[in-house]
Amino acid sequence: MLSIVRKSFRPILALFVATTVAALVPASDAAAQSKRAAIVIDANTGKTLYSSNADAPRYPASLTKMMTLYMTFEAMTAGKISKDTRVPFSKFAAAKPPTKLGVRPGGSITVESAILSLVTKSANDSAAALGELLGGSETNFARMMTTKARKLGMSSTTFRNASGLPDGAQKTTARDMATLGIALREHYPKYYSYFSTRSFAFGKSRMANHNRLLGQVAGVDGIKTGYTRASGFNLVTSVKSGDRKLVAVVMGGTSGAERNNTMKKLIATYLPKASTRSGGALVAARKIEAQDPAVASLVETKREKAAP
């Protein structure tokens, strides 16, 4: 009798297991799809050549550092800081989780070293330290970043920190990140070449750029990678080949390799379709604003304290 019951139960158990697995797989796929977004913009004309969930809210992860660098380049252009200005590391900045440079509280590095550490290693401690130097506090700097985003036309972006470390309120879209990528090249060509840095020597270490497309895909000259568990694998890429220029964004990749392969396919498909004629600036260049006197004073104080 027991044997009959067991035989009768096996088909039911098999059906239950199969149904459960089938239910779980689509849910997993749906979770992965909910992070995905992509866009390809002709950087000569501003025309959208490809778009997928480009206006859906996404987590920027370390793409956030693109705006931290934009603000840094703005301050350098205005003469508020130079590449040799010292960036002090507070306990708050030094305590940021990896990836990081590992500068101890009270230590400092130059602005140029901070820039290179963001471009290559994506150092969270350097991002926070730059935020404190330029904004007085990282919280205030994040407000400045959000204000700047609005002025650049990034209407769906809100920043809460300078690094991209997880924060549920820090959101953006693929389209906004493409706008920022274009603005960096257009507004700060003098400093844009930092994004093509392959490696950065700091102390006894040499840090390779996380952007593996540099040197792999002809014409790629930056810009930034990003990853958190919530965001998936993100990448903003700038490409220039002859007179054709693209800025492309891939967000929510399931791995770095999958994200990179997706980007390669987008570049191969849409670069030949890009225009060879420039239509002029695509992102309005704003007049550099006068800095809050209190912030300017704080920057000068931090500079004096960090002097070697």
C-alpha positions, 0 to 999 in steps of 0.5 A, a space after each residue: 500500500 505504501 509503495 502505491 502511495 509513493 508511486 502516486 505521489 511522484 508525478 504530483 511532486 515532479 509537477 510541483 517542482 517543475 511549476 516552482 522552478 518555472 515560476 522562479 525563472 521568469 521572476 529572475 529574468 524580470 528582476 534582471 530586465 527591470 535594471 536594464 536600460 540603454 541609449 545611443 546618441 549621435 554626439 554631432 547632432 543629438 539624434 537618438 539612434 537607439 533607445 531602450 528604457 532610456 527614461 526609466 529611473 535607474 541607480 547610477 552607481 559609480 556613474 555618479 562620479 562623472 558629475 563629481 568630475 564635472 564639478 571638479 573641472 568647473 572649479 578648475 576652469 574657474 581658478 578656484 582650485 588647480 590640479 596641484 591643490 591638496 585634497 584633505 581626507 576627513 575621517 568621514 571620507 577615509 571611512 568610505 568602503 572600497 573601492 578606495 585609495 586608502 588614504 588615512 584621515 588627515 592625509 591628502 592627495 592632489 586634485 589631479 591624483 583624486 581625478 585619476 583615482 576616480 577615472 581608473 579605480 573609481 575610488 569612493 574615498 577620493 570622491 567624498 574628499 572632493 565633495 567635502 573640498 568643493 561643497 563643505 560637506 558631501 551632503 551639500 555637494 550632492 545638492 550642488 550636483 543635483 542643481 547642476 544636473 537640472 541646469 544641464 537638462 538632466 531633469 530625472 537625476 537626483 544625487 545624494 552622494 559624490 561616489 555612487 555608493 548605494 542610496 535609494 534616493 539617488 536616481 538617474 536615467 540612461 538619457 541623463 547619463 548620456 547628456 552628462 557624457 556629452 557635456 563633459 566633452 563639450 564643456 571641458 575638452 581641456 580635461 576630458 583626456 583624463 577619461 582615457 587614462 589606462 592606469 594610475 600609479 599611486 604609491 607602490 600600486 598601479 591601478 588599471 582603468 575599470 573601463 576595459 573597452 579602452 584599447 579594445 574598441 577603436 575610437 573609444 576614449 572613455 568615460 565611466 563604469 559603475 556597479 552596485 547590486 541594485 544597479 547592475 553593471 553600468 557603462 557610459 562610453 564615448 566614441 570618436 571615429 573620423 568625423 563621427 561621434 557617439 555617446 552610448 549608455 548601458 545600464 543594468 548589465 548582468 556582468 561586466 563582460 555582458 555589459 561590455 559585449 552589449 556596448 560593443 554591439 551598439 557601437 558596431 551597429 550605430 557608429 556607421 549610422 552617425 552623422 559626419 557633420 556637427 550641429 554645434 554644441 548639444 548641451 548648453 554651456 552655462 556661465 560659471 557661477 560665483 561660488 558661495 563665499 562661505 564655501 570659497 572660504 572653506 575651500 581655502 581653509 582646507 587647502 591651507 590645512 592640507 598643505 604639505 
